[in-house]
């Protein structure tokens, strides 16, 4: 799911820069969905002993979307975020970590994640429906593209969250999820 999220965001960035903004916007929603599914699954695995687990919100776009927004806000305030930001200052050659830091962790200082979340939190389902579906009102209406700001925000938040998780999972394994669940996914361990 995380690699798919990153692939969607990278494709969306290319489309956006090529002027294919409607297509980029649709991919940004797919990225938000994939990243939100990952977060919901991890949260359910932490709190349930059932086998198989039932993931509440797995098919609910609003729930998945909300998880990505809240998760980015938690990430920017985490100890891991601050540590990674300091590492990138001391060791600029850590390019992968530096890229993640630019996406998420600099928001500790400038508040941009909160701004991105406020931009997106206005009407996510309306935005999604208007982007995905052609409507008939007297005649066929093309899907609507809300704004460059909304598209860029979705790409940034989904990519930042997915790259952060993937980085730590690849370096520390899935045990990282258990050890840092409360800090990065909310709630208690």
C-alpha positions in Angstrom: 0.0 0.0 0.0 2.8 2.5 0.9 4.7 1.8 -2.4 1.4 2.2 -4.3 0.8 5.5 -2.5 4.2 6.8 -3.5 3.8 5.7 -7.1 0.4 7.5 -7.3 1.9 10.7 -5.8 4.9 10.6 -8.1 2.7 10.1 -11.2 0.4 12.9 -10.0 3.4 15.2 -9.6 4.4 14.5 -13.2 0.9 15.0 -14.5 0.5 18.2 -12.5 3.7 19.7 -13.9 2.6 18.7 -17.5 -0.6 20.6 -17.0 -2.8 17.5 -16.7 -4.3 18.8 -13.4 -7.6 16.9 -13.4 -5.7 13.6 -13.9 -3.2 14.5 -11.2 -6.0 15.3 -8.8 -7.7 12.0 -9.4 -4.4 10.2 -8.6 -3.9 12.3 -5.5 -7.2 10.9 -4.2 -6.1 7.3 -4.9 -2.9 8.0 -3.0 -4.9 9.4 0.0 -7.1 6.3 -0.1 -4.2 3.9 -0.1 -2.3 5.7 2.7 -5.5 5.9 4.7 -6.1 2.1 4.4 -2.6 1.4 5.7 -3.1 3.6 8.8 -6.5 2.1 9.5 -5.1 -1.5 9.2 -2.2 -0.7 11.5 -4.6 0.9 14.1 -6.9 -2.1 14.0 -4.0 -4.6 14.3 -2.9 -2.8 17.5 -6.3 -2.9 19.1 -7.8 -6.2 18.0 -7.0 -9.8 18.7 -9.5 -11.1 16.1 -8.3 -13.2 13.2 -9.2 -12.0 10.7 -9.6 -8.4 11.8 -12.4 -6.2 10.7 -11.2 -2.8 9.7 -13.8 -0.1 10.3 -13.6 2.6 7.7 -11.7 0.5 5.1 -14.3 1.4 2.4 -15.1 4.9 3.7 -13.3 7.5 1.8 -13.9 10.2 4.4 -12.4 7.9 7.1 -9.3 7.2 5.1 -8.9 10.8 4.1 -9.2 11.9 7.7 -6.6 9.4 8.9 -4.0 10.8 6.5 -4.7 14.4 7.6 -4.5 13.5 11.4 -1.5 11.3 10.9 0.5 14.1 9.2 -0.3 16.4 12.1 0.9 13.7 14.6 4.0 13.0 12.5 5.2 16.6 12.5 5.0 16.8 16.3 6.7 13.5 17.0 10.1 12.9 18.5 11.1 10.9 15.4 10.4 13.9 13.2 12.5 16.2 15.3 15.3 13.7 15.4 15.2 13.2 11.6 15.3 16.9 11.0 18.4 17.3 13.2 20.0 14.4 11.4 19.5 16.0 8.0 21.2 19.1 9.3 24.2 17.1 10.5 24.4 14.7 7.6 23.1 16.2 4.4 24.3 13.2 2.4 21.3 11.2 3.9 19.3 12.1 0.8 16.4 9.8 1.3 15.9 10.9 4.9 16.4 14.5 3.8 13.6 14.2 1.2 11.3 12.8 3.9 12.3 15.7 6.2 11.5 18.2 3.6 8.0 16.7 3.1 7.0 16.4 6.7 9.4 17.5 9.3 10.1 21.1 8.3 6.4 21.7 9.0 7.4 21.6 12.7 8.9 25.1 12.2 6.6 26.6 9.6 3.2 25.1 10.4 2.6 24.1 6.8 1.1 20.7 7.6 -1.7 22.4 9.7 -2.3 24.8 6.7 -2.4 21.8 4.3 -4.9 20.0 6.5 -7.1 23.1 6.8 -7.1 23.5 3.0 -8.1 19.9 2.6 -10.5 19.5 5.5 -13.2 21.7 4.0 -15.1 19.2 1.9 -13.1 16.1 0.9 -16.0 14.0 -0.3 -17.5 16.8 -2.4 -14.0 17.4 -3.9 -13.7 13.7 -4.6 -17.1 13.3 -6.2 -16.7 16.4 -8.3 -13.3 15.1 -9.5 -14.2 11.5 -10.3 -17.7 11.7 -11.7 -19.3 13.3 -14.7 -22.7 14.9 -13.8 -25.8 15.5 -15.9 -27.5 18.9 -15.2 -29.3 19.8 -18.4 -26.3 18.5 -20.3 -23.2 16.5 -19.4 -20.8 18.4 -17.2 -17.1 17.5 -17.1 -15.6 16.6 -13.7 -14.6 19.6 -11.7 -11.0 20.5 -10.7 -11.3 22.4 -7.4 -7.9 24.1 -7.2 -4.1 23.7 -7.7 -3.7 24.3 -3.9 -5.9 21.3 -3.0 -4.2 19.0 -5.4 -0.7 20.0 -4.3 -1.7 19.6 -0.7 -3.1 16.1 -1.2 0.0 15.0 -3.1 2.3 16.4 -0.4 0.5 14.9 2.6 0.0 11.4 1.1 3.6 11.2 -0.2 5.1 12.5 3.0 3.2 10.0 5.2 3.9 7.0 3.0 7.6 7.8 2.6 8.0 8.3 6.3 6.4 5.0 7.2 8.2 3.1 4.4 11.6 4.5 5.4 11.3 3.4 9.0 9.7 0.0 8.2 12.5 -0.8 5.7 15.2 0.3 8.2 13.7 -1.2 11.4 11.2 -3.8 10.2 7.6 -4.2 11.3 8.6 -4.1 14.9 8.9 -0.4 14.4 5.1 -0.2 14.0 4.7 -1.9 17.4 7.3 0.2 19.1 6.1 3.6 17.8 2.4 2.9 17.3 1.1 5.4 19.9 3.4 8.2 18.7 2.7 7.8 15.0 -0.8 6.4 14.9 -2.5 8.0 17.9 -4.0 6.3 21.0 -2.2 4.2 23.5 0.0 1.0 23.0 
